[in-house]
Amino acid sequence: MYYHIKWLWLLLALLLVPGCAQGIAEISPPDIRYGEDTCAECNMIISDPRFAAAYAHEISAGRYEQLAFDDIGDMLIHAAKHPEHQVAGWYVHDYESEEWLDATSAHFVASDAIVTPMGHGLAAFATAEDAQALAAENGGEVLTWEMLQARDLDASMHADSHGDSH
């Protein structure tokens, strides 16, 4: 009997060791501890789920690192600064429900009237109708993921050329 228990413990240990490696094995948004976790770009505490964003990038074959941000704009700036990150998943929260969304299919509103943690003025929505409603309320512009990436990349490159940072 002792012999069987010894082998059971060895088998259990071997099964648990791969789980201790750095990184996650699946592509998914992170579990953010609001009020505790910090933004990968600006190092400020992530406190408002409406504006939190994340991406996952491959760190080794089949292993991913999740990076969390306090503002959608910070996520885009960070990704632009790290072209070596092969992003496997982009995530944003729906402004109203605070549920995680696949950023590539989300609808975005850009407006100076939307007060976000780092002042990028971006909010994400699951539906175009909800995005249109907030844009109309705040004099904003509705953007697709592709439009947002191009817009934010242009803005961050312009800011970098002038030595601006947040």
Protein Blocks (a to p, Z undefined) as FASTA:
>chain_A
ZZmmmmmmmmmmmmmmmmmpgcdfbdcdddddehkaccfklopacfbfklgccddddfbg
hiacddddfbfklmmmmmmmmmmlccfbdcdddfklopacdfklmccdddfklccfkono
pacdfbfklmmmmmmmnopacddfklmmmmmmmmmmmmmmnopaZZ
